[in-house]
Amino acid sequence: MKHRIAILSDIHGNTTALQAVLSDAKRQEATEYWLLGDIFLPGPGENDLLALLKDLPITATVRGNWDDCVLEALDGQYGLEDPQEVQLLRMTQYLMERMDPDLIAWLRSLPMVARKEIDGLRFSLSHNLPDKNYGSDLLVDNDTDKFDQLLYEETDVAVYGHVHKQLLRYGSQGQQIINPGSIGMPYFDWTTLKNHRAQYALLEVEGGELVNIQFRKVAYDYEAELELAKEKALPFIEMYEELRREDNYQGHNRELLAYLNDKYGYVEDVRQFFR
């Protein structure tokens, strides 16, 4: 039997990009799907995004750092002094005003690491490190010893997300390491390689062998995604507009966040909502 596994990661609320990826994966005859976290935010996807995932044969899902941010906001771990925390609170408010509360129980249930065995081939799945789904440990230009943290004696292939770049490399003992890239927010350092396509990976396993690895890049209407965000009154819309058109996300720009929080009264919004 031939297994064709579509690896999806870092959707970040971009329903339009996800829809294009799933259409492509269906044409590629994917037989199952693995989901590596960072499902929601800063894009506007909510129930419409979940509806796309609901009927897929998803056989493994792990929790990303943005998924944890939603849980931390709901658990009262953020205050109103840090503009970045206000941003996460307001985005979580946006999500919860539109989502079924069962979403939270589902997010809490997701593990940090999952293991799959396909015809004897052993896979490890995580968003970043198996015990740490945030940070810069696995940037694509890091040394091999960093990537060895993904690997156990019983791992033949490790897949991870988080860094928003497609990657294929090896561990120090020759194990395979794969990053499918990001569906909703691809990052590019080299300007001439920049494009607006959504990224995912497609693995083919047959008879216990990894016989093919495809890095897919799928075109989608990013202006339509931006219009959808405006229709849904997505908070921090200026930042999403820059992300969609320039592939630049200023989520760590505290000065900009403070300005937008003040401009739109987001501090008072979250004060009332989370009260």
ZIRA-V510321 format. One record per backbone hydrogen bond with DSSP energy under -0.5 kcal/mol. CO is the residue of the C=O (numbers start at 1). NH is the residue of the N-H. If there is no record, write none. Layout:
CO|NH + CO|NH
This chain:
1|3 + 1|207 + 3|5 + 3|205 + 4|6 + 4|31 + 4|32 + 5|7 + 5|203 + 6|8 + 6|34 + 7|201 + 8|36 + 9|183 + 10|184 + 10|185 + 11|14 + 12|43 + 13|15 + 13|45 + 14|18 + 15|19 + 16|20 + 17|21 + 18|22 + 19|23 + 20|24 + 21|25 + 22|26 + 23|27 + 24|28 + 25|30 + 26|29 + 32|6 + 33|59 + 33|60 + 34|8 + 34|36 + 35|62 + 37|10 + 38|11 + 38|12 + 39|13 + 43|41 + 46|50 + 47|51 + 48|52 + 49|52 + 49|53 + 50|54 + 51|55 + 53|56 + 56|58 + 57|33 + 57|59 + 60|35 + 61|111 + 64|68 + 65|69 + 66|70 + 67|71 + 68|72 + 69|73 + 70|74 + 71|75 + 72|77 + 73|76 + 81|83 + 82|86 + 83|87 + 84|88 + 85|89 + 86|90 + 87|91 + 88|92 + 89|93 + 90|94 + 91|95 + 92|96 + 93|97 + 95|98 + 95|99 + 100|103 + 101|104 + 101|105 + 102|106 + 103|107 + 104|108 + 105|109 + 106|110 + 107|110 + 111|63 + 112|127 + 114|125 + 116|123 + 117|119 + 118|121 + 121|118 + 121|123 + 122|156 + 122|157 + 123|116 + 124|159 + 125|114 + 126|161 + 127|161 + 129|128 + 129|132 + 132|129 + 133|65 + 136|139 + 139|142 + 143|146 + 143|147 + 144|148 + 146|149 + 147|150 + 148|151 + 152|155 + 154|156 + 156|176 + 157|124 + 158|178 + 159|126 + 160|180 + 161|163 + 164|187 + 165|181 + 167|179 + 169|177 + 171|174 + 175|171 + 176|158 + 177|169 + 178|160 + 179|167 + 182|199 + 189|191 + 190|193 + 191|194 + 198|218 + 200|216 + 201|7 + 202|214 + 203|5 + 204|211 + 204|212 + 205|3 + 206|209 + 209|206 + 209|211 + 212|204 + 214|202 + 214|216 + 216|200 + 218|198 + 220|222 + 221|225 + 222|226 + 223|227 + 224|228 + 225|229 + 226|230 + 227|231 + 228|232 + 229|234 + 230|233 + 234|237 + 236|239 + 236|240 + 237|241 + 238|242 + 239|243 + 240|244 + 241|245 + 242|246 + 242|248 + 243|247 + 248|250 + 250|253 + 252|254 + 253|257 + 254|258 + 255|259 + 256|260 + 257|261 + 258|262 + 259|263 + 260|264 + 261|265 + 261|266 + 261|267 + 265|269 + 266|270 + 267|271 + 268|272 + 269|273 + 270|274
